Amino acid sequence: MSVVCKRCGRDGDSPPPHRVPFAGQAKADVLSGICASCWKEWEGMEIKVINEYRLSFLDPQHREMLQRACFDFLGLSQGRPATE
């Protein structure tokens, strides 16, 4: 699916859905507003965020923190935690 990226402003394909780990509206926001190139940049930054804050995927608060960091990095309006 082609999108106009909210981060870089360029036209591009959205990231592959299986690469976006969020559920519900958060996933839809990424797929409808972020290009694959910017998503790839986030994936590199994601590792740094996880390591810097020593996040654990077993902790719901850590998952929420990571999602907020993702939405901030990508310039999406709000990093709603996935509730599904």
PDB file of N, CA, C and O in Angstrom:
ATOM      1  N   MET A   1       0.848  -1.178   0.000  1.00  0.00           N
ATOM      2  CA  MET A   1       0.000   0.000   0.000  1.00  0.00           C
ATOM      3  C   MET A   1       0.891   1.237   0.000  1.00  0.00           C
ATOM      4  O   MET A   1       1.838   1.316   0.783  1.00  0.00           O
ATOM      5  N   SER A   2       0.606   2.180  -0.849  1.00  0.00           N
ATOM      6  CA  SER A   2       1.372   3.409  -0.943  1.00  0.00           C
ATOM      7  C   SER A   2       0.832   4.442   0.039  1.00  0.00           C
ATOM      8  O   SER A   2      -0.380   4.602   0.181  1.00  0.00           O
ATOM      9  N   VAL A   3       1.745   5.143   0.716  1.00  0.00           N
ATOM     10  CA  VAL A   3       1.358   6.161   1.697  1.00  0.00           C
ATOM     11  C   VAL A   3       2.220   7.402   1.503  1.00  0.00           C
ATOM     12  O   VAL A   3       3.305   7.333   0.926  1.00  0.00           O
ATOM     13  N   VAL A   4       1.728   8.529   1.989  1.00  0.00           N
ATOM     14  CA  VAL A   4       2.553   9.726   2.131  1.00  0.00           C
ATOM     15  C   VAL A   4       2.998   9.707   3.585  1.00  0.00           C
ATOM     16  O   VAL A   4       2.184   9.832   4.500  1.00  0.00           O
ATOM     17  N   CYS A   5       4.286   9.552   3.782  1.00  0.00           N
ATOM     18  CA  CYS A   5       4.841   9.359   5.119  1.00  0.00           C
ATOM     19  C   CYS A   5       4.704  10.626   5.960  1.00  0.00           C
ATOM     20  O   CYS A   5       5.039  11.719   5.505  1.00  0.00           O
ATOM     21  N   LYS A   6       4.210  10.471   7.185  1.00  0.00           N
ATOM     22  CA  LYS A   6       4.053  11.600   8.099  1.00  0.00           C
ATOM     23  C   LYS A   6       5.388  12.022   8.700  1.00  0.00           C
ATOM     24  O   LYS A   6       5.494  13.113   9.260  1.00  0.00           O
ATOM     25  N   ARG A   7       6.407  11.175   8.591  1.00  0.00           N
ATOM     26  CA  ARG A   7       7.716  11.517   9.142  1.00  0.00           C
ATOM     27  C   ARG A   7       8.575  12.242   8.117  1.00  0.00           C
ATOM     28  O   ARG A   7       9.120  13.306   8.411  1.00  0.00           O
ATOM     29  N   CYS A   8       8.704  11.688   6.928  1.00  0.00           N
ATOM     30  CA  CYS A   8       9.612  12.265   5.922  1.00  0.00           C
ATOM     31  C   CYS A   8       8.880  13.037   4.833  1.00  0.00           C
ATOM     32  O   CYS A   8       9.503  13.801   4.096  1.00  0.00           O
ATOM     33  N   GLY A   9       7.565  12.849   4.719  1.00  0.00           N
ATOM     34  CA  GLY A   9       6.779  13.574   3.734  1.00  0.00           C
ATOM     35  C   GLY A   9       6.843  13.023   2.326  1.00  0.00           C
ATOM     36  O   GLY A   9       6.251  13.601   1.415  1.00  0.00           O
ATOM     37  N   ARG A  10       7.544  11.922   2.122  1.00  0.00           N
ATOM     38  CA  ARG A  10       7.668  11.348   0.782  1.00  0.00           C
ATOM     39  C   ARG A  10       6.636  10.241   0.564  1.00  0.00           C
ATOM     40  O   ARG A  10       6.122   9.646   1.511  1.00  0.00           O
ATOM     41  N   ASP A  11       6.350   9.988  -0.710  1.00  0.00           N
ATOM     42  CA  ASP A  11       5.505   8.850  -1.072  1.00  0.00           C
ATOM     43  C   ASP A  11       6.335   7.581  -0.956  1.00  0.00           C
ATOM     44  O   ASP A  11       7.519   7.567  -1.291  1.00  0.00           O
ATOM     45  N   GLY A  12       5.710   6.530  -0.485  1.00  0.00           N
ATOM     46  CA  GLY A  12       6.402   5.255  -0.392  1.00  0.00           C
ATOM     47  C   GLY A  12       5.450   4.162   0.015  1.00  0.00           C
ATOM     48  O   GLY A  12       4.286   4.414   0.326  1.00  0.00           O
ATOM     49  N   ASP A  13       5.949   2.957   0.012  1.00  0.00           N
ATOM     50  CA  ASP A  13       5.146   1.820   0.451  1.00  0.00           C
ATOM     51  C   ASP A  13       5.153   1.752   1.967  1.00  0.00           C
ATOM     52  O   ASP A  13       6.143   2.099   2.611  1.00  0.00           O
ATOM     53  N   SER A  14       4.043   1.303   2.531  1.00  0.00           N
ATOM     54  CA  SER A  14       3.992   1.112   3.977  1.00  0.00           C
ATOM     55  C   SER A  14       4.838  -0.109   4.349  1.00  0.00           C
ATOM     56  O   SER A  14       5.122  -0.952   3.498  1.00  0.00           O
ATOM     57  N   PRO A  15       5.237  -0.200   5.617  1.00  0.00           N
ATOM     58  CA  PRO A  15       6.035  -1.360   6.018  1.00  0.00           C
ATOM     59  C   PRO A  15       5.200  -2.642   5.937  1.00  0.00           C
ATOM     60  O   PRO A  15       3.971  -2.583   5.981  1.00  0.00           O
ATOM     61  N   PRO A  16       5.853  -3.789   5.821  1.00  0.00           N
ATOM     62  CA  PRO A  16       5.105  -5.042   5.811  1.00  0.00           C
ATOM     63  C   PRO A  16       4.350  -5.198   7.144  1.00  0.00           C
ATOM     64  O   PRO A  16       4.940  -5.012   8.209  1.00  0.00           O
ATOM     65  N   PRO A  17       3.075  -5.532   7.095  1.00  0.00           N
ATOM     66  CA  PRO A  17       2.284  -5.636   8.329  1.00  0.00           C
ATOM     67  C   PRO A  17       2.886  -6.562   9.380  1.00  0.00           C
ATOM     68  O   PRO A  17       2.746  -6.310  10.577  1.00  0.00           O
ATOM     69  N   HIS A  18       3.551  -7.628   8.948  1.00  0.00           N
ATOM     70  CA  HIS A  18       4.103  -8.557   9.930  1.00  0.00           C
ATOM     71  C   HIS A  18       5.298  -7.957  10.683  1.00  0.00           C
ATOM     72  O   HIS A  18       5.716  -8.524  11.693  1.00  0.00           O
ATOM     73  N   ARG A  19       5.857  -6.836  10.227  1.00  0.00           N
ATOM     74  CA  ARG A  19       6.988  -6.186  10.891  1.00  0.00           C
ATOM     75  C   ARG A  19       6.538  -5.169  11.944  1.00  0.00           C
ATOM     76  O   ARG A  19       7.356  -4.690  12.730  1.00  0.00           O
ATOM     77  N   VAL A  20       5.241  -4.837  11.964  1.00  0.00           N
ATOM     78  CA  VAL A  20       4.713  -3.855  12.923  1.00  0.00           C
ATOM     79  C   VAL A  20       4.084  -4.625  14.086  1.00  0.00           C
ATOM     80  O   VAL A  20       3.036  -5.249  13.920  1.00  0.00           O
ATOM     81  N   PRO A  21       4.722  -4.584  15.268  1.00  0.00           N
ATOM     82  CA  PRO A  21       4.301  -5.448  16.370  1.00  0.00           C
ATOM     83  C   PRO A  21       3.104  -4.955  17.178  1.00  0.00           C
ATOM     84  O   PRO A  21       2.738  -5.580  18.173  1.00  0.00           O
ATOM     85  N   PHE A  22       2.496  -3.858  16.775  1.00  0.00           N
ATOM     86  CA  PHE A  22       1.383  -3.309  17.539  1.00  0.00           C
ATOM     87  C   PHE A  22       0.065  -3.926  17.103  1.00  0.00           C
ATOM     88  O   PHE A  22      -0.027  -4.578  16.063  1.00  0.00           O
ATOM     89  N   ALA A  23      -0.950  -3.703  17.925  1.00  0.00           N
ATOM     90  CA  ALA A  23      -2.283  -4.212  17.618  1.00  0.00           C
ATOM     91  C   ALA A  23      -3.240  -3.044  17.411  1.00  0.00           C
ATOM     92  O   ALA A  23      -2.957  -1.908  17.791  1.00  0.00           O
ATOM     93  N   GLY A  24      -4.358  -3.349  16.811  1.00  0.00           N
ATOM     94  CA  GLY A  24      -5.458  -2.398  16.701  1.00  0.00           C
ATOM     95  C   GLY A  24      -5.116  -1.106  15.993  1.00  0.00           C
ATOM     96  O   GLY A  24      -4.468  -1.105  14.946  1.00  0.00           O
ATOM     97  N   GLN A  25      -5.563   0.005  16.583  1.00  0.00           N
ATOM     98  CA  GLN A  25      -5.416   1.321  15.970  1.00  0.00           C
ATOM     99  C   GLN A  25      -3.958   1.740  15.853  1.00  0.00           C
ATOM    100  O   GLN A  25      -3.592   2.415  14.891  1.00  0.00           O
ATOM    101  N   ALA A  26      -3.123   1.357  16.803  1.00  0.00           N
ATOM    102  CA  ALA A  26      -1.709   1.726  16.737  1.00  0.00           C
ATOM    103  C   ALA A  26      -1.065   1.140  15.475  1.00  0.00           C
ATOM    104  O   ALA A  26      -0.313   1.824  14.780  1.00  0.00           O
ATOM    105  N   LYS A  27      -1.361  -0.111  15.189  1.00  0.00           N
ATOM    106  CA  LYS A  27      -0.826  -0.750  13.979  1.00  0.00           C
ATOM    107  C   LYS A  27      -1.375  -0.062  12.731  1.00  0.00           C
ATOM    108  O   LYS A  27      -0.632   0.200  11.785  1.00  0.00           O
ATOM    109  N   ALA A  28      -2.659   0.226  12.731  1.00  0.00           N
ATOM    110  CA  ALA A  28      -3.285   0.904  11.590  1.00  0.00           C
ATOM    111  C   ALA A  28      -2.664   2.278  11.360  1.00  0.00           C
ATOM    112  O   ALA A  28      -2.466   2.679  10.213  1.00  0.00           O
ATOM    113  N   ASP A  29      -2.351   3.006  12.438  1.00  0.00           N
ATOM    114  CA  ASP A  29      -1.729   4.322  12.321  1.00  0.00           C
ATOM    115  C   ASP A  29      -0.365   4.230  11.642  1.00  0.00           C
ATOM    116  O   ASP A  29      -0.031   5.055  10.792  1.00  0.00           O
ATOM    117  N   VAL A  30       0.415   3.231  12.019  1.00  0.00           N
ATOM    118  CA  VAL A  30       1.736   3.047  11.410  1.00  0.00           C
ATOM    119  C   VAL A  30       1.590   2.657   9.944  1.00  0.00           C
ATOM    120  O   VAL A  30       2.247   3.236   9.079  1.00  0.00           O
ATOM    121  N   LEU A  31       0.746   1.695   9.664  1.00  0.00           N
ATOM    122  CA  LEU A  31       0.604   1.205   8.286  1.00  0.00           C
ATOM    123  C   LEU A  31       0.023   2.247   7.345  1.00  0.00           C
ATOM    124  O   LEU A  31       0.316   2.231   6.149  1.00  0.00           O
ATOM    125  N   SER A  32      -0.794   3.150   7.863  1.00  0.00           N
ATOM    126  CA  SER A  32      -1.424   4.142   6.993  1.00  0.00           C
ATOM    127  C   SER A  32      -0.651   5.455   6.920  1.00  0.00           C
ATOM    128  O   SER A  32      -0.982   6.324   6.113  1.00  0.00           O
ATOM    129  N   GLY A  33       0.387   5.609   7.764  1.00  0.00           N
ATOM    130  CA  GLY A  33       1.046   6.902   7.784  1.00  0.00           C
ATOM    131  C   GLY A  33       2.559   6.900   7.758  1.00  0.00           C
ATOM    132  O   GLY A  33       3.168   7.970   7.787  1.00  0.00           O
ATOM    133  N   ILE A  34       3.189   5.732   7.704  1.00  0.00           N
ATOM    134  CA  ILE A  34       4.651   5.661   7.759  1.00  0.00           C
ATOM    135  C   ILE A  34       5.162   4.819   6.593  1.00  0.00           C
ATOM    136  O   ILE A  34       4.611   3.763   6.284  1.00  0.00           O
ATOM    137  N   CYS A  35       6.229   5.306   5.950  1.00  0.00           N
ATOM    138  CA  CYS A  35       6.810   4.551   4.836  1.00  0.00           C
ATOM    139  C   CYS A  35       7.759   3.472   5.368  1.00  0.00           C
ATOM    140  O   CYS A  35       8.211   3.530   6.512  1.00  0.00           O
ATOM    141  N   ALA A  36       8.042   2.509   4.527  1.00  0.00           N
ATOM    142  CA  ALA A  36       8.905   1.391   4.909  1.00  0.00           C
ATOM    143  C   ALA A  36      10.309   1.868   5.267  1.00  0.00           C
ATOM    144  O   ALA A  36      10.951   1.292   6.146  1.00  0.00           O
ATOM    145  N   SER A  37      10.786   2.900   4.608  1.00  0.00           N
ATOM    146  CA  SER A  37      12.125   3.422   4.881  1.00  0.00           C
ATOM    147  C   SER A  37      12.216   3.993   6.303  1.00  0.00           C
ATOM    148  O   SER A  37      13.171   3.707   7.025  1.00  0.00           O
ATOM    149  N   CYS A  38      11.243   4.786   6.697  1.00  0.00           N
ATOM    150  CA  CYS A  38      11.236   5.348   8.052  1.00  0.00           C
ATOM    151  C   CYS A  38      11.022   4.249   9.089  1.00  0.00           C
ATOM    152  O   CYS A  38      11.586   4.309  10.182  1.00  0.00           O
ATOM    153  N   TRP A  39      10.211   3.245   8.752  1.00  0.00           N
ATOM    154  CA  TRP A  39      10.014   2.128   9.677  1.00  0.00           C
ATOM    155  C   TRP A  39      11.331   1.391   9.888  1.00  0.00           C
ATOM    156  O   TRP A  39      11.637   0.970  11.003  1.00  0.00           O
ATOM    157  N   LYS A  40      12.100   1.236   8.832  1.00  0.00           N
ATOM    158  CA  LYS A  40      13.403   0.577   8.925  1.00  0.00           C
ATOM    159  C   LYS A  40      14.331   1.368   9.852  1.00  0.00           C
ATOM    160  O   LYS A  40      15.075   0.782  10.639  1.00  0.00           O
ATOM    161  N   GLU A  41      14.282   2.698   9.755  1.00  0.00           N
ATOM    162  CA  GLU A  41      15.068   3.536  10.673  1.00  0.00           C
ATOM    163  C   GLU A  41      14.632   3.298  12.115  1.00  0.00           C
ATOM    164  O   GLU A  41      15.469   3.205  13.013  1.00  0.00           O
ATOM    165  N   TRP A  42      13.314   3.199  12.337  1.00  0.00           N
ATOM    166  CA  TRP A  42      12.819   2.943  13.684  1.00  0.00           C
ATOM    167  C   TRP A  42      13.337   1.603  14.206  1.00  0.00           C
ATOM    168  O   TRP A  42      13.716   1.499  15.372  1.00  0.00           O
ATOM    169  N   GLU A  43      13.356   0.596  13.365  1.00  0.00           N
ATOM    170  CA  GLU A  43      13.816  -0.717  13.816  1.00  0.00           C
ATOM    171  C   GLU A  43      15.256  -0.648  14.323  1.00  0.00           C
ATOM    172  O   GLU A  43      15.603  -1.349  15.273  1.00  0.00           O
ATOM    173  N   GLY A  44      16.085   0.168  13.719  1.00  0.00           N
ATOM    174  CA  GLY A  44      17.436   0.367  14.227  1.00  0.00           C
ATOM    175  C   GLY A  44      17.435   1.108  15.546  1.00  0.00           C
ATOM    176  O   GLY A  44      18.182   0.757  16.459  1.00  0.00           O
ATOM    177  N   MET A  45      16.597   2.136  15.655  1.00  0.00           N
ATOM    178  CA  MET A  45      16.504   2.908  16.890  1.00  0.00           C
ATOM    179  C   MET A  45      15.863   2.096  18.010  1.00  0.00           C
ATOM    180  O   MET A  45      16.206   2.265  19.180  1.00  0.00           O
ATOM    181  N   GLU A  46      14.941   1.225  17.654  1.00  0.00           N
ATOM    182  CA  GLU A  46      14.236   0.404  18.638  1.00  0.00           C
ATOM    183  C   GLU A  46      15.225  -0.400  19.480  1.00  0.00           C
ATOM    184  O   GLU A  46      15.058  -0.505  20.695  1.00  0.00           O
ATOM    185  N   ILE A  47      16.229  -0.957  18.859  1.00  0.00           N
ATOM    186  CA  ILE A  47      17.232  -1.743  19.576  1.00  0.00           C
ATOM    187  C   ILE A  47      17.945  -0.862  20.594  1.00  0.00           C
ATOM    188  O   ILE A  47      18.196  -1.290  21.720  1.00  0.00           O
ATOM    189  N   LYS A  48      18.269   0.356  20.205  1.00  0.00           N
ATOM    190  CA  LYS A  48      18.939   1.285  21.118  1.00  0.00           C
ATOM    191  C   LYS A  48      18.050   1.631  22.306  1.00  0.00           C
ATOM    192  O   LYS A  48      18.519   1.683  23.443  1.00  0.00           O
ATOM    193  N   VAL A  49      16.765   1.868  22.044  1.00  0.00           N
ATOM    194  CA  VAL A  49      15.825   2.208  23.115  1.00  0.00           C
ATOM    195  C   VAL A  49      15.692   1.032  24.085  1.00  0.00           C
ATOM    196  O   VAL A  49      15.731   1.220  25.301  1.00  0.00           O
ATOM    197  N   ILE A  50      15.536  -0.169  23.552  1.00  0.00           N
ATOM    198  CA  ILE A  50      15.401  -1.359  24.397  1.00  0.00           C
ATOM    199  C   ILE A  50      16.639  -1.528  25.276  1.00  0.00           C
ATOM    200  O   ILE A  50      16.522  -1.791  26.473  1.00  0.00           O
ATOM    201  N   ASN A  51      17.810  -1.378  24.688  1.00  0.00           N
ATOM    202  CA  ASN A  51      19.044  -1.549  25.452  1.00  0.00           C
ATOM    203  C   ASN A  51      19.270  -0.423  26.457  1.00  0.00           C
ATOM    204  O   ASN A  51      19.661  -0.673  27.597  1.00  0.00           O
ATOM    205  N   GLU A  52      19.025   0.808  26.034  1.00  0.00           N
ATOM    206  CA  GLU A  52      19.258   1.968  26.908  1.00  0.00           C
ATOM    207  C   GLU A  52      18.399   1.905  28.170  1.00  0.00           C
ATOM    208  O   GLU A  52      18.880   2.172  29.271  1.00  0.00           O
ATOM    209  N   TYR A  53      17.134   1.553  28.001  1.00  0.00           N
ATOM    210  CA  TYR A  53      16.207   1.526  29.135  1.00  0.00           C
ATOM    211  C   TYR A  53      16.046   0.127  29.729  1.00  0.00           C
ATOM    212  O   TYR A  53      15.284  -0.071  30.676  1.00  0.00           O
ATOM    213  N   ARG A  54      16.767  -0.834  29.164  1.00  0.00           N
ATOM    214  CA  ARG A  54      16.692  -2.233  29.633  1.00  0.00           C
ATOM    215  C   ARG A  54      15.244  -2.716  29.721  1.00  0.00           C
ATOM    216  O   ARG A  54      14.787  -3.206  30.753  1.00  0.00           O
ATOM    217  N   LEU A  55      14.542  -2.558  28.597  1.00  0.00           N
ATOM    218  CA  LEU A  55      13.127  -2.906  28.551  1.00  0.00           C
ATOM    219  C   LEU A  55      12.933  -4.408  28.430  1.00  0.00           C
ATOM    220  O   LEU A  55      13.714  -5.107  27.785  1.00  0.00           O
ATOM    221  N   SER A  56      11.876  -4.881  29.064  1.00  0.00           N
ATOM    222  CA  SER A  56      11.490  -6.284  29.004  1.00  0.00           C
ATOM    223  C   SER A  56      10.111  -6.375  28.367  1.00  0.00           C
ATOM    224  O   SER A  56       9.183  -5.679  28.779  1.00  0.00           O
ATOM    225  N   PHE A  57       9.980  -7.226  27.369  1.00  0.00           N
ATOM    226  CA  PHE A  57       8.687  -7.383  26.704  1.00  0.00           C
ATOM    227  C   PHE A  57       7.658  -8.063  27.600  1.00  0.00           C
ATOM    228  O   PHE A  57       6.469  -8.066  27.283  1.00  0.00           O
ATOM    229  N   LEU A  58       8.100  -8.635  28.709  1.00  0.00           N
ATOM    230  CA  LEU A  58       7.173  -9.268  29.636  1.00  0.00           C
ATOM    231  C   LEU A  58       6.429  -8.242  30.491  1.00  0.00           C
ATOM    232  O   LEU A  58       5.388  -8.553  31.068  1.00  0.00           O
ATOM    233  N   ASP A  59       6.952  -7.039  30.572  1.00  0.00           N
ATOM    234  CA  ASP A  59       6.360  -5.982  31.397  1.00  0.00           C
ATOM    235  C   ASP A  59       5.475  -5.086  30.524  1.00  0.00           C
ATOM    236  O   ASP A  59       5.970  -4.443  29.598  1.00  0.00           O
ATOM    237  N   PRO A  60       4.173  -5.041  30.812  1.00  0.00           N
ATOM    238  CA  PRO A  60       3.262  -4.215  29.999  1.00  0.00           C
ATOM    239  C   PRO A  60       3.660  -2.732  29.975  1.00  0.00           C
ATOM    240  O   PRO A  60       3.483  -2.066  28.955  1.00  0.00           O
ATOM    241  N   GLN A  61       4.190  -2.213  31.077  1.00  0.00           N
ATOM    242  CA  GLN A  61       4.617  -0.812  31.105  1.00  0.00           C
ATOM    243  C   GLN A  61       5.801  -0.581  30.164  1.00  0.00           C
ATOM    244  O   GLN A  61       5.902   0.475  29.539  1.00  0.00           O
ATOM    245  N   HIS A  62       6.686  -1.559  30.064  1.00  0.00           N
ATOM    246  CA  HIS A  62       7.824  -1.441  29.159  1.00  0.00           C
ATOM    247  C   HIS A  62       7.365  -1.479  27.708  1.00  0.00           C
ATOM    248  O   HIS A  62       7.897  -0.751  26.870  1.00  0.00           O
ATOM    249  N   ARG A  63       6.387  -2.315  27.407  1.00  0.00           N
ATOM    250  CA  ARG A  63       5.852  -2.354  26.042  1.00  0.00           C
ATOM    251  C   ARG A  63       5.199  -1.018  25.686  1.00  0.00           C
ATOM    252  O   ARG A  63       5.346  -0.528  24.567  1.00  0.00           O
ATOM    253  N   GLU A  64       4.485  -0.440  26.635  1.00  0.00           N
ATOM    254  CA  GLU A  64       3.852   0.861  26.426  1.00  0.00           C
ATOM    255  C   GLU A  64       4.908   1.947  26.212  1.00  0.00           C
ATOM    256  O   GLU A  64       4.746   2.812  25.351  1.00  0.00           O
ATOM    257  N   MET A  65       5.982   1.900  26.990  1.00  0.00           N
ATOM    258  CA  MET A  65       7.060   2.871  26.858  1.00  0.00           C
ATOM    259  C   MET A  65       7.706   2.774  25.474  1.00  0.00           C
ATOM    260  O   MET A  65       8.005   3.791  24.848  1.00  0.00           O
ATOM    261  N   LEU A  66       7.917   1.552  25.008  1.00  0.00           N
ATOM    262  CA  LEU A  66       8.517   1.347  23.694  1.00  0.00           C
ATOM    263  C   LEU A  66       7.596   1.864  22.588  1.00  0.00           C
ATOM    264  O   LEU A  66       8.063   2.463  21.619  1.00  0.00           O
ATOM    265  N   GLN A  67       6.311   1.637  22.731  1.00  0.00           N
ATOM    266  CA  GLN A  67       5.367   2.122  21.728  1.00  0.00           C
ATOM    267  C   GLN A  67       5.341   3.644  21.715  1.00  0.00           C
ATOM    268  O   GLN A  67       5.292   4.250  20.645  1.00  0.00           O
ATOM    269  N   ARG A  68       5.373   4.271  22.888  1.00  0.00           N
ATOM    270  CA  ARG A  68       5.411   5.737  22.937  1.00  0.00           C
ATOM    271  C   ARG A  68       6.674   6.266  22.270  1.00  0.00           C
ATOM    272  O   ARG A  68       6.624   7.243  21.523  1.00  0.00           O
ATOM    273  N   ALA A  69       7.813   5.616  22.541  1.00  0.00           N
ATOM    274  CA  ALA A  69       9.075   6.027  21.918  1.00  0.00           C
ATOM    275  C   ALA A  69       8.981   5.897  20.401  1.00  0.00           C
ATOM    276  O   ALA A  69       9.478   6.753  19.670  1.00  0.00           O
ATOM    277  N   CYS A  70       8.355   4.843  19.937  1.00  0.00           N
ATOM    278  CA  CYS A  70       8.174   4.624  18.497  1.00  0.00           C
ATOM    279  C   CYS A  70       7.347   5.739  17.893  1.00  0.00           C
ATOM    280  O   CYS A  70       7.737   6.310  16.875  1.00  0.00           O
ATOM    281  N   PHE A  71       6.219   6.062  18.492  1.00  0.00           N
ATOM    282  CA  PHE A  71       5.343   7.085  17.944  1.00  0.00           C
ATOM    283  C   PHE A  71       6.008   8.455  17.991  1.00  0.00           C
ATOM    284  O   PHE A  71       5.812   9.270  17.089  1.00  0.00           O
ATOM    285  N   ASP A  72       6.797   8.718  19.041  1.00  0.00           N
ATOM    286  CA  ASP A  72       7.538   9.979  19.104  1.00  0.00           C
ATOM    287  C   ASP A  72       8.573  10.045  17.978  1.00  0.00           C
ATOM    288  O   ASP A  72       8.692  11.068  17.303  1.00  0.00           O
ATOM    289  N   PHE A  73       9.313   8.969  17.777  1.00  0.00           N
ATOM    290  CA  PHE A  73      10.341   8.909  16.741  1.00  0.00           C
ATOM    291  C   PHE A  73       9.740   9.104  15.355  1.00  0.00           C
ATOM    292  O   PHE A  73      10.313   9.797  14.514  1.00  0.00           O
ATOM    293  N   LEU A  74       8.601   8.499  15.126  1.00  0.00           N
ATOM    294  CA  LEU A  74       7.966   8.552  13.807  1.00  0.00           C
ATOM    295  C   LEU A  74       7.138   9.813  13.590  1.00  0.00           C
ATOM    296  O   LEU A  74       6.704  10.084  12.470  1.00  0.00           O
ATOM    297  N   GLY A  75       6.916  10.582  14.651  1.00  0.00           N
ATOM    298  CA  GLY A  75       6.148  11.804  14.517  1.00  0.00           C
ATOM    299  C   GLY A  75       4.656  11.581  14.390  1.00  0.00           C
ATOM    300  O   GLY A  75       3.940  12.419  13.841  1.00  0.00           O
ATOM    301  N   LEU A  76       4.192  10.463  14.894  1.00  0.00           N
ATOM    302  CA  LEU A  76       2.752  10.200  14.877  1.00  0.00           C
ATOM    303  C   LEU A  76       2.123  10.944  16.050  1.00  0.00           C
ATOM    304  O   LEU A  76       2.774  11.157  17.072  1.00  0.00           O
ATOM    305  N   SER A  77       0.884  11.332  15.910  1.00  0.00           N
ATOM    306  CA  SER A  77       0.249  12.240  16.856  1.00  0.00           C
ATOM    307  C   SER A  77       0.161  11.710  18.275  1.00  0.00           C
ATOM    308  O   SER A  77       0.342  12.468  19.228  1.00  0.00           O
ATOM    309  N   GLN A  78      -0.109  10.448  18.428  1.00  0.00           N
ATOM    310  CA  GLN A  78      -0.167   9.913  19.783  1.00  0.00           C
ATOM    311  C   GLN A  78       0.218   8.458  19.778  1.00  0.00           C
ATOM    312  O   GLN A  78      -0.183   7.692  18.901  1.00  0.00           O
ATOM    313  N   GLY A  79       1.004   8.084  20.769  1.00  0.00           N
ATOM    314  CA  GLY A  79       1.426   6.703  20.909  1.00  0.00           C
ATOM    315  C   GLY A  79       0.483   5.978  21.836  1.00  0.00           C
ATOM    316  O   GLY A  79       0.799   5.718  22.997  1.00  0.00           O
ATOM    317  N   ARG A  80      -0.675   5.656  21.308  1.00  0.00           N
ATOM    318  CA  ARG A  80      -1.650   4.940  22.129  1.00  0.00           C
ATOM    319  C   ARG A  80      -1.159   3.544  22.428  1.00  0.00           C
ATOM    320  O   ARG A  80      -0.732   2.829  21.521  1.00  0.00           O
ATOM    321  N   PRO A  81      -1.214   3.147  23.680  1.00  0.00           N
ATOM    322  CA  PRO A  81      -0.834   1.766  23.977  1.00  0.00           C
ATOM    323  C   PRO A  81      -1.818   0.784  23.364  1.00  0.00           C
ATOM    324  O   PRO A  81      -3.024   1.028  23.336  1.00  0.00           O
ATOM    325  N   ALA A  82      -1.301  -0.302  22.886  1.00  0.00           N
ATOM    326  CA  ALA A  82      -2.163  -1.362  22.330  1.00  0.00           C
ATOM    327  C   ALA A  82      -2.905  -2.025  23.465  1.00  0.00           C
ATOM    328  O   ALA A  82      -2.294  -2.483  24.431  1.00  0.00           O
ATOM    329  N   THR A  83      -4.223  -2.079  23.356  1.00  0.00           N
ATOM    330  CA  THR A  83      -5.008  -2.675  24.430  1.00  0.00           C
ATOM    331  C   THR A  83      -5.573  -4.028  24.021  1.00  0.00           C
ATOM    332  O   THR A  83      -6.314  -4.649  24.784  1.00  0.00           O
ATOM    333  N   GLU A  84      -5.234  -4.477  22.847  1.00  0.00           N
ATOM    334  CA  GLU A  84      -5.795  -5.756  22.366  1.00  0.00           C
ATOM    335  C   GLU A  84      -4.831  -6.876  22.622  1.00  0.00           C
ATOM    336  O   GLU A  84      -5.118  -8.026  22.290  1.00  0.00           O
TER     337      GLU A  84
END
